[in-house]
Amino acid sequence: MLPDATVVKHILAEAGLADTDVQETTLGLVCTVAPAEVAPAFAALKDSELDFVMLVDLMGTDTGEDIELSYHLRSFTRDEELHVKCTVAYDAEIASVWNAYPSALMPERETAELLGLTLSGHPNPKRLLTVDGVEPLLRKSSLIRTLQEVRER
């Protein structure tokens, strides 16, 4: 089921986040927030009557112009899901949401590492998959090896 879009907007407005966009899409209900409003929006959604107590997933996508982060929230008591999207610039700093959703600890680190973002407020923002000096592998600017290069390796 989908949460009521007007209720989501009202909850975010009460939290002081009036500049949010909530739309019903084929994906479901999608709420778009500014990068600086991610952590306050998540705290408001978790503590509201909508009861979004679980962060199911966090995904990052390089659109070619910037990085789009998509968070998937779930309310078990209401059997509802909400997607929260945020667009950040390359090499930007994004606030961690681990205080509201501890399940974000590892996905945030992975997303930050592979897309070249910096996490603020994360208790352990070290790299998970690569070492220092490796460029963000999921950016469109990353070169892809040819089959010949892989074979000669």
QUIQUIFEN-V697891 format. One record per backbone hydrogen bond with DSSP energy under -0.5 kcal/mol. CO is the residue of the C=O (numbers start at 1). NH is the residue of the N-H. Records with the same first field share a line. If there is no record, write none. Layout:
BEGIN
CO: NH, NH
END
This chain:
BEGIN
1: 81
4: 8
5: 9
6: 10
7: 11
8: 12
9: 13
10: 14
11: 15
12: 17
13: 16
16: 18
18: 20
21: 32
23: 25, 30
28: 25, 30
29: 83
30: 23, 32
31: 33, 85
32: 21
34: 37
35: 38
37: 41
38: 42
39: 43
40: 44
41: 45
42: 46
43: 47
44: 48
45: 52
48: 51
51: 53
54: 56, 74
57: 72
59: 70
61: 63, 68
66: 63, 64
67: 69, 88
68: 61
69: 86
70: 59
71: 73, 84
72: 56, 57
73: 82
74: 53, 54, 76
75: 79, 80
80: 75
81: 3
82: 73
83: 31, 85
84: 71
85: 33
86: 69, 88
88: 67
89: 92
92: 118
94: 120
97: 100, 101
101: 104
102: 105
103: 107
104: 108
105: 109
106: 110
107: 111
108: 112
109: 113
110: 114
111: 115
112: 116, 117
114: 138
118: 94
120: 96
122: 125
131: 134
136: 139
139: 142
146: 150
147: 151
148: 152
149: 153
150: 153
END
